[in-house]
Amino acid sequence: MSHDHTESTAPVPDLRTAELAEPAAVTIVVPTFNESANIRRLLHLITDSVPGRLPCEVVFVDDSTDDTPEVIRDAAKDCPYPVTVIHREVSAGGLGGAVVEGMKAAGSDWIVVMDGDCQHPPSLVPELVATGERSGAGLVVASRYIKGGSRAGLAGSYRVAVSRGATWLTKSLFPRRLHGISDPMSGFFAIRRSAVTADVLKPLGYKILLELAVRSRPRGVSEVPFVFQDRFAGESKSSAQEGLRFLRHLAGLRTASPAARMVGFGLIGLSGFLPNLLGLYALTAAGLHYVPAEILANQLGVAWNFVLIEHLLFRDRRAHRRWWDRVGRFALLANADLVLRIPLIALFVHRFGMDALSATALALVTTFVLRFAGTEALVYLPRKGLRRSRSTARSTA
């Protein structure tokens, strides 16, 4: 990752090194991807909107493949406040990852996150910060869905429907964590730097507010209405791929707790019966004996379960082992489940006097719990050496 820094020569103190003049000083974090045509307009609007008595800095975190960083450096020469460009060679975590990077670089009590396409009005920045100061909230969300707000800038009925559907889905999945947030899909908000726990954030895609609200759980939430503006220049970055990343992100957040992961693990396991049965039908119809057919068909279910578990339950832990190591361990555990179940049934029947049906049900539950625990511990937990090296790295930092 390379870092390019551009600061104006105006007599405004650098908020990274100087004592903050006011407790309401603000860092505006703007993630950008090929937004060169919007930069000058955005900085001009910020200059006109943020009063001189409010200490301010702007941090652009850029993943662009065009000349956006150069345009930012050039436009910053006319700005009365410090402007920093952090250009990322690898866009880890997408737009959400860029926002987290900017938050780590922020030097102010308040961090305001906004898009670089001018759809979020900078004139609202002082009100977001002032609302947080008055209410004592840790998070202030600019909402399109409260009185005075509007989603007018959303282009077309399709995007409106997608936005409303995504809002309904997230609020249904996280009714407690998103209590008091009418617009969890908003990309325009202010958050106290003290409310950000960067180490727990695992962003994926562009819905960073959802990530912050669920994982960091800032104390106290306020909202202010805002009108979503028309894009000044360029094209929207929304796509079907971003939609899939959003759904994966939702699944990862919803299954973050061990209990939720176990439920998800069980549901995925049940879904694995479908490819298993289809494979068994195809193999026996082709003339294969049912015993080897069942063994082979079971591998289809194992593969199905592995793919879903990888992408929905343990996405953030895949880096701990190589993919072939994870595949091998998962397949071994899944097939050991079949081998273990028969002796367990025999034990329950002959040793404890259970009937066959009850013994089979108990064996299924027992092997399920063991397989879940084994999958977490043997497939997706970091190796001891890796845990020690990361702990040493954190201590050194």
MILO-943400 format. One record per residue (C-alpha): residue in one letter; x, y, z. Coordinates in steps of 0.25 Angstrom, whole numbers, plus 5000, padded with zeros to 4 digits. Layout:
REM residues N
R r    u    v    w
R a    X    Y    Z
...
This chain:
REM residues 397
R r    u    v    w
R m 5000 5000 5000
R s 5005 5014 4997
R h 5002 5026 5004
R d 5002 5040 4997
R h 5000 5052 5006
R t 4996 5066 5001
R e 4993 5077 5010
R s 4989 5092 5008
R t 4999 5103 5012
R a 4988 5111 5019
R p 4990 5114 5034
R v 4981 5103 5039
R p 4987 5093 5049
R d 4989 5079 5045
R l 4979 5071 5053
R r 4988 5059 5053
R t 4999 5065 5062
R a 4993 5078 5068
R e 4984 5079 5080
R l 4970 5079 5075
R a 4964 5093 5076
R e 4950 5088 5079
R p 4944 5075 5084
R a 4935 5075 5071
R a 4947 5075 5062
R v 4943 5066 5050
R t 4950 5057 5040
R i 4943 5055 5027
R v 4946 5041 5021
R v 4943 5039 5007
R p 4945 5025 5000
R t 4947 5027 4985
R f 4948 5018 4973
R n 4950 5025 4959
R e 4943 5038 4964
R s 4952 5048 4958
R a 4941 5056 4951
R n 4934 5058 4965
R i 4946 5062 4973
R r 4947 5077 4971
R r 4932 5079 4972
R l 4932 5071 4985
R l 4944 5079 4992
R h 4937 5092 4987
R l 4924 5088 4994
R i 4932 5084 5007
R t 4939 5097 5007
R d 4926 5105 5006
R s 4919 5096 5016
R v 4928 5094 5028
R p 4930 5107 5036
R g 4944 5112 5039
R r 4942 5111 5054
R l 4940 5096 5052
R p 4954 5089 5051
R c 4953 5080 5039
R e 4962 5070 5031
R v 4958 5061 5019
R v 4964 5047 5017
R f 4962 5041 5003
R v 4964 5026 5003
R d 4965 5023 4988
R d 4964 5009 4981
R s 4964 5016 4967
R t 4970 5011 4954
R d 4969 5025 4948
R d 4975 5039 4951
R t 4967 5041 4964
R p 4979 5042 4973
R e 4986 5053 4965
R v 4973 5061 4963
R i 4971 5060 4979
R r 4985 5065 4981
R d 4983 5077 4971
R a 4970 5081 4976
R a 4975 5081 4990
R k 4984 5093 4987
R d 4972 5102 4988
R c 4966 5096 5001
R p 4967 5103 5014
R y 4968 5090 5022
R p 4978 5078 5022
R v 4974 5068 5011
R t 4981 5054 5011
R v 4981 5043 5000
R i 4983 5029 5004
R h 4984 5021 4991
R r 4982 5006 4993
R e 4988 4996 4983
R v 4979 4985 4989
R s 4965 4988 4991
R a 4963 4979 5003
R g 4949 4979 5008
R g 4944 4988 4997
R l 4938 5001 5000
R g 4936 4997 5014
R g 4950 4994 5016
R a 4954 5007 5010
R v 4945 5014 5021
R v 4952 5006 5032
R e 4966 5010 5027
R g 4961 5025 5027
R m 4956 5023 5041
R k 4969 5018 5046
R a 4976 5030 5040
R a 4966 5040 5046
R g 4971 5050 5056
R s 4958 5056 5061
R d 4948 5054 5071
R w 4937 5052 5061
R i 4938 5044 5048
R v 4928 5047 5036
R v 4927 5037 5025
R m 4921 5041 5012
R d 4922 5037 4997
R g 4931 5044 4987
R d 4920 5045 4976
R c 4913 5058 4983
R q 4900 5050 4986
R h 4903 5053 5001
R p 4901 5068 5003
R p 4914 5073 5011
R s 4905 5084 5016
R l 4899 5074 5026
R v 4913 5071 5032
R p 4912 5082 5043
R e 4898 5077 5047
R l 4902 5063 5048
R v 4913 5067 5058
R a 4905 5077 5065
R t 4894 5067 5067
R g 4904 5057 5073
R e 4909 5067 5082
R r 4896 5071 5087
R s 4890 5057 5089
R g 4903 5050 5094
R a 4901 5040 5083
R g 4912 5031 5078
R l 4906 5030 5064
R v 4898 5040 5056
R v 4892 5035 5043
R a 4887 5043 5031
R s 4874 5036 5028
R r 4866 5037 5015
R y 4854 5030 5023
R i 4850 5040 5034
R k 4842 5053 5032
R g 4849 5063 5023
R g 4858 5052 5017
R s 4857 5047 5002
R r 4863 5036 4993
R a 4861 5045 4981
R g 4875 5043 4976
R l 4873 5028 4974
R a 4872 5026 4959
R g 4860 5017 4954
R s 4850 5009 4961
R y 4859 4997 4961
R r 4869 5003 4970
R v 4858 5008 4979
R a 4852 4994 4980
R v 4866 4988 4983
R s 4869 4999 4994
R r 4855 4997 5001
R g 4857 4982 5000
R a 4871 4982 5006
R t 4866 4992 5017
R w 4855 4983 5021
R l 4864 4970 5021
R t 4875 4976 5030
R k 4865 4982 5040
R s 4858 4968 5040
R l 4871 4961 5043
R f 4876 4971 5053
R p 4864 4977 5060
R r 4872 4980 5073
R r 4885 4984 5068
R l 4878 4994 5058
R h 4868 4999 5067
R g 4867 5014 5065
R i 4873 5013 5051
R s 4863 5015 5040
R d 4873 5015 5029
R p 4884 5004 5031
R m 4887 5005 5017
R s 4892 5020 5018
R g 4906 5022 5014
R f 4906 5036 5021
R f 4908 5037 5036
R a 4916 5043 5047
R i 4922 5034 5058
R r 4931 5037 5070
R r 4945 5032 5068
R s 4944 5026 5082
R a 4932 5017 5077
R v 4940 5011 5066
R t 4947 4998 5070
R a 4954 4995 5057
R d 4960 4982 5061
R v 4946 4975 5061
R l 4942 4981 5048
R k 4941 4971 5036
R p 4936 4979 5025
R l 4931 4973 5012
R g 4926 4983 5001
R y 4920 4996 5003
R k 4910 4995 5014
R i 4920 5000 5025
R l 4909 5006 5034
R l 4903 4992 5036
R e 4916 4987 5040
R l 4919 4998 5050
R a 4905 4997 5056
R v 4905 4982 5058
R r 4920 4979 5062
R s 4924 4992 5069
R r 4910 4995 5075
R p 4912 5010 5078
R r 4905 5015 5090
R g 4893 5024 5086
R v 4888 5027 5072
R s 4882 5039 5066
R e 4877 5042 5052
R v 4876 5055 5044
R p 4868 5055 5031
R f 4875 5057 5017
R v 4871 5057 5003
R f 4879 5048 4994
R q 4885 5056 4983
R d 4887 5053 4968
R r 4900 5048 4965
R f 4909 5059 4960
R a 4917 5051 4950
R g 4921 5037 4946
R e 4913 5024 4948
R s 4908 5017 4960
R k 4917 5006 4965
R s 4905 4997 4969
R s 4905 4984 4962
R a 4900 4969 4963
R q 4913 4966 4969
R e 4912 4976 4980
R g 4898 4971 4983
R l 4904 4957 4985
R r 4915 4962 4994
R f 4904 4969 5002
R l 4897 4956 5004
R r 4910 4949 5008
R h 4913 4961 5018
R l 4899 4959 5024
R a 4901 4944 5026
R g 4914 4947 5032
R l 4909 4957 5042
R r 4896 4948 5045
R t 4905 4936 5048
R a 4916 4943 5056
R s 4912 4937 5069
R p 4915 4922 5072
R a 4900 4919 5074
R a 4896 4925 5061
R r 4907 4918 5054
R m 4903 4905 5059
R v 4889 4908 5054
R g 4894 4912 5041
R f 4903 4899 5041
R g 4891 4891 5043
R l 4882 4897 5032
R i 4894 4896 5022
R g 4895 4881 5026
R l 4880 4879 5024
R s 4881 4885 5010
R g 4893 4876 5007
R f 4883 4864 5006
R l 4878 4870 4993
R p 4890 4867 4985
R n 4893 4855 4993
R l 4879 4849 4989
R l 4880 4854 4974
R g 4894 4847 4973
R l 4889 4834 4979
R y 4877 4834 4969
R a 4886 4836 4957
R l 4897 4826 4961
R t 4887 4815 4965
R a 4879 4818 4952
R a 4892 4816 4944
R g 4893 4802 4950
R l 4903 4804 4962
R h 4901 4796 4975
R y 4894 4805 4985
R v 4906 4804 4995
R p 4917 4810 4987
R a 4906 4819 4981
R e 4903 4824 4995
R i 4918 4826 4998
R l 4920 4834 4985
R a 4907 4842 4987
R n 4911 4846 5001
R q 4923 4853 4995
R l 4914 4862 4987
R g 4907 4866 5000
R v 4920 4868 5006
R a 4925 4877 4995
R w 4912 4885 4995
R n 4913 4887 5010
R f 4927 4891 5009
R v 4925 4902 4999
R l 4913 4908 5006
R i 4920 4908 5020
R e 4933 4914 5014
R h 4925 4926 5008
R l 4914 4928 5018
R l 4920 4924 5032
R f 4935 4924 5032
R r 4938 4934 5021
R d 4947 4942 5030
R r 4955 4930 5035
R r 4959 4924 5022
R a 4972 4931 5022
R h 4977 4922 5034
R r 4979 4910 5025
R r 4981 4907 5010
R w 4969 4903 5003
R w 4973 4888 5000
R d 4976 4887 5015
R r 4962 4892 5019
R v 4956 4883 5008
R g 4963 4870 5013
R r 4960 4873 5028
R f 4945 4876 5025
R a 4944 4864 5017
R l 4950 4855 5027
R l 4941 4860 5038
R a 4929 4859 5029
R n 4931 4844 5026
R a 4936 4841 5040
R d 4922 4845 5044
R l 4916 4833 5036
R v 4926 4823 5042
R l 4924 4828 5057
R r 4909 4828 5056
R i 4907 4813 5055
R p 4916 4810 5067
R l 4908 4821 5075
R i 4895 4815 5072
R a 4899 4801 5076
R l 4905 4807 5089
R f 4892 4814 5092
R v 4883 4802 5089
R h 4891 4791 5096
R r 4898 4799 5107
R f 4887 4808 5111
R g 4875 4800 5106
R m 4869 4811 5097
R d 4860 4807 5085
R a 4866 4808 5071
R l 4859 4821 5067
R s 4863 4829 5080
R a 4877 4824 5079
R t 4878 4828 5064
R a 4872 4842 5067
R l 4882 4844 5079
R a 4894 4839 5070
R l 4890 4849 5060
R v 4890 4860 5070
R t 4903 4856 5076
R t 4911 4854 5063
R f 4905 4868 5058
R v 4910 4875 5071
R l 4924 4868 5070
R r 4925 4871 5055
R f 4922 4886 5057
R a 4932 4887 5068
R g 4942 4879 5060
R t 4940 4888 5048
R e 4942 4900 5056
R a 4954 4895 5064
R l 4961 4887 5053
R v 4958 4894 5040
R y 4956 4909 5043
R l 4963 4912 5056
R p 4977 4919 5054
R r 4989 4909 5056
R k 4996 4911 5069
R g 5008 4917 5062
R l 5000 4927 5054
R r 4993 4931 5067
R r 5006 4934 5074
R s 5012 4941 5062
R r 5000 4950 5061
R s 5000 4953 5076
R t 5015 4957 5075
R a 5012 4966 5063
R r 5001 4973 5071
R s 5010 4975 5083
R t 5021 4980 5075
R a 5011 4990 5068
